[in-house]
Amino acid sequence: MAENPTVGDLFKAKALTDNDVRAAVDAYMADPTTSLFVFGDGYGLDLAVAVRSHAWAAQTVFNADATEHLKRAAVRTAILLARPERR
């Protein structure tokens, strides 16, 4: 595994589950200002920064015409590409 893995790398390595990623998406959708989300075996991610740092996700979640499904997909993509910190 990479020295500084993404959430997607951890997911592929089975260090994180689909339920972990889904819970992170749910947490962001419930509160877009979530600054720390801890999941898996002690990984933490600033969800607000992860989404804000991903151009497509940031644009999509604030688009009034975007469907809920599209917003969730954008948030999931941003989370999977983010690099969590080991806690």
PyMOL commands that set and color helices and strands:
alter all, ss='L'
color gray80, all
select helices_A, chain A and resi 7-12+18-30+47-52+55-61+68-81
alter helices_A, ss='H'
color red, helices_A
select strands_A, chain A and resi 37-39+43-45+85-86
alter strands_A, ss='S'
color yellow, strands_A
deselect
rebuild
show_as cartoon
